[in-house]
Amino acid sequence: MKRNKWIIIALALGLTAYFVFLRPQKAETEVVEAKKISVKVMAINTRTNQETMNFIGIIQPKDLNQATFTSVGTIEEIYVKEGDTVKKDQALAKMDSEQAEISRDNANESLRLAKAQQTEAEADLRVAEAEYDAVLKERAAQDVVIEEKRVIAETERAEADQAQIEYDQAVLDYGENSAEAAAALTRLSQANTEAAQAEADYRLERDVDFSSEIEIAQARKDGANANLEAAKAQVTISQNNVDAANENIESNILRSSINGTVVKLVSKVGDIGSPLAPTVVVASHEMVVHIGVSQGSVNDIKANQKTFITIDEDEYDGSVLDVAKLPDTNSRTYLTRIKFNNSSQLNIGETASVAIDVGLRDGVWLNLSTILNDGEDYVYIIQNDRVSKRKITILSVNNNQVLVSGLNVNDQLVIEGGRFLSVGSEVNITEILPYE
């Protein structure tokens, strides 16, 4: 019994020694303070900056003349080849015009005959006018004679009346059978005879009727004038036919509507030319840049706005030439043409970068290098000495400056030291730079 007691005491002492001296001790936890990342920040503000819109476009000719015949026929000659320089109105090709030339010759013959008829009608009118004038002159001369006869008749009648007075007075003074009365009666009889003759002569001249002769001469004149007008009308019709025939021949000659370069021969000699397809394509020497502008931006772009064009490393000044009124059916963008102010030789199809100056705009402008992207644009800002991620929206780009939304005035934007940042990291702001 005593032995078991000592065994129990020995075991208890052994366990105590184990736990006190031999059991492995837990290492004390070392508290290491996380190292703060040093950053530089910029206090956000707003400013006014020049706003530009940037596009990628293709060099195209300003004008493209797809030269097309206005009628149908066989192409007889083509005067140019691809690469030729041509001037406005220069002949490019010609269709067979044999029938058109026959029609023109017939029209010219009809015009010659019509002009001959007009010349004859003009001569007839001159004769009719001369006859009419002669009748009028004859009537005018007759009117003079009639007036003379009237005056004579009135004078003779006045003398007869005076002789009557003298006879009546002689009868009163000397008696009806006196020599004085007999002499007065003789004078009265002679005066009455002369007055009656003068009045008869006057009536004879007065009653001559020239109206029928005048009417006949007038009718001849009117007829000749009508014939002349008809002849003139025929000349006009014939001249129009000649002009139409010449235009028909001219329509068989295809001409360039612009100064430029032949870029494509669509047809060859022997093909059928028609208004449905071009025969020769001419591109103007002057080039423009074609860009597509979205619906959201098209209202900000106007003709004559200043632009900057870059092709490879060459830079050119330019301006907006025009903006399409309707969008492209496929891309739904509005074709906008940019003209060069100082272009040299350019090649069709080259790619060009275009920056359009749309004026001043106020807002938060950032350097492009401060913007990060993980599928969406964002920046790091500092709030309570810790990193916060802020999503932003780019509204406009001007070289390396971008106009953004999503930031507030006085936000602290990380501009240096943000390479190893993560959301929630504690930072040490070493410098607050001015907004620029």
Secondary structure by P-SEA (a helix, b strand, c coil): caaaaaaaaaaaaaaaaaacccccccccbbbbcbbbbbbbbbbbbccccbbbbbbbbbbbbccccccccccccccccccccccccccccccccccccaaaaaaaaaaaaaaaaaaaaaaaaaaaaaaaaaaaaaaaaaaaaaaaaaaaaaaaaaaaaaaaaaaaaaaaaaaaccccccaaaaaaaaaaaaaaaaaaaaaaaaaaaaaccaaaaaaaaaaaaaaaaaaaaaaaaaaaaaaaaaaaaaaaaaaabbbbcccccccccccccccccccccccbbbbccbbbbbbbbcccccccccccccbbbbcccbbbbbccccccccccccccbbbbbbbbccccccccbbbbbbbbbccccccccccccccccccbbbbbbbcccbbbbbbbbbccccccbbbbccccccccccccccccccccbbbbbccccccc
